[in-house]
């Protein structure tokens, strides 16, 4: 149930448990992916552990768009991994 993420953009990496997500003081950017994973588990999705590599040209700190884009990317990854699918409105609410 571990989500291992390496960010090429940040030059950082970290691990979070999808079963027991906790806020990360060392790598707070991991909280966005862990939060989406937690919400997906709450609606009944059985998320597998994953190793992820993230690269982006979206400027960090660009306001709501950067964190929301990161979260939506992980939601779409989790959809692919589980075979589940949310419509756009449900995805935004999640």
ABEGO torsion letter per residue (X at the ends): XBBBBBBAAAGBBBBBBAABBBBBAABAAAAAAAAAAAAAAAAGBBBBBBBBBBBBABBBGAEAAAAAAAAAAAAAAAAAAAGBBBBAAAAAAX
